[in-house]
Amino acid sequence: QLQASGGGSVQPGGSLRLSCEVSGLSLRYYAIAWYRQGPGKEREGVSCITSGGRKNYADSVKGRSTISRDNAKNTMYLQMNSLNPEDTAVYYCNAASNGMDYWGRGTQVTVSS
């Protein structure tokens, strides 16, 4: 089970740190990712850490977001800075390995003045 948290309402330019606590599986064996789905938009990938440890970011968040993981805490994170209204979305965490795919329920991020 994946439980995302840390969303909220922030003003443009603000920051948020999303967390995703994982239970029932050992996160260290999984590739992890954050996705988001904005109003009227399709779900899109935001950032991921591959099974090989490589970090990737969507162009829209590159340079202002950091994905990380704490295997000891079985938790993944997404630090987002310089937020803008286009970042408004429900953010979902994902863990995948060997064809197994797990999703969290999502946490709402709203950026507005």
C-alpha positions in Angstrom: 0.0 0.0 0.0 1.2 3.5 -0.9 0.0 6.5 0.9 0.8 9.9 -0.5 0.7 13.1 1.7 2.1 16.5 1.9 -0.1 18.2 -0.7 -1.9 21.5 0.0 -2.6 25.0 -1.2 0.4 27.3 -1.8 1.0 30.5 -3.5 3.1 30.8 -6.7 6.7 30.5 -5.9 6.1 28.3 -2.9 7.4 24.9 -2.1 6.0 21.6 -1.0 7.5 18.3 0.0 5.4 15.3 -1.0 5.8 12.0 0.9 4.7 8.5 0.0 4.8 6.0 2.8 4.9 2.4 1.6 3.8 -0.7 3.4 3.6 -4.3 2.4 6.6 -4.2 0.2 10.2 -3.3 0.5 10.7 -0.1 -1.5 14.4 -0.8 -2.0 13.6 -3.4 -4.7 11.3 -1.1 -6.7 11.7 1.6 -9.2 9.7 4.6 -8.0 8.0 7.5 -9.6 5.7 10.4 -9.1 2.9 11.2 -11.5 0.3 14.0 -11.6 -3.0 14.7 -13.2 -4.1 18.2 -13.6 -7.7 19.4 -14.1 -8.8 18.2 -17.5 -5.5 16.7 -18.3 -4.1 13.2 -18.7 -1.9 11.7 -16.0 1.7 12.5 -16.7 5.0 11.4 -15.3 6.8 14.0 -13.1 9.9 12.2 -11.9 11.3 8.8 -11.3 14.2 6.8 -9.9 14.9 3.8 -12.1 15.9 0.4 -10.9 19.4 1.4 -11.8 19.2 4.5 -9.6 19.0 7.0 -12.3 16.8 10.1 -11.6 14.7 11.5 -14.4 12.5 14.6 -14.4 9.9 15.9 -16.7 11.0 19.1 -18.5 8.2 21.0 -16.8 9.7 20.4 -13.3 13.4 19.9 -14.1 15.6 22.2 -12.0 13.1 22.9 -9.4 12.1 19.4 -8.2 14.0 16.6 -6.4 12.9 13.0 -6.1 14.4 10.9 -3.3 13.9 7.8 -1.3 14.6 6.5 2.2 14.7 2.8 2.0 15.1 2.5 5.8 11.8 4.4 6.2 10.2 2.8 3.2 9.3 6.2 2.0 9.7 8.2 -1.2 9.7 12.0 -1.5 9.2 14.7 -4.1 10.5 18.2 -3.2 8.9 20.8 -5.4 10.1 24.4 -5.4 9.1 27.5 -7.4 5.6 26.2 -7.8 3.4 27.7 -10.4 -0.3 27.3 -11.2 0.5 24.8 -13.9 1.7 22.5 -11.1 -1.8 22.2 -9.8 -2.8 18.6 -9.9 -3.3 15.4 -7.9 0.1 13.8 -7.4 0.4 10.1 -7.3 3.3 7.9 -6.2 4.1 4.7 -7.9 6.4 1.7 -7.3 7.1 -0.9 -9.9 9.2 -4.0 -10.3 9.0 -7.2 -12.4 5.7 -6.3 -13.9 4.2 -5.5 -10.5 2.8 -1.9 -10.4 1.5 -0.2 -7.2 -0.2 3.2 -6.9 -1.0 5.5 -4.1 -4.3 7.3 -3.9 -2.9 10.7 -4.6 -2.5 14.1 -2.8 -3.9 17.4 -4.1 -1.5 20.2 -4.8 -3.1 23.6 -5.6 -1.0 26.6 -6.6 -2.9 29.9 -6.7 -2.7 33.4 -5.5 
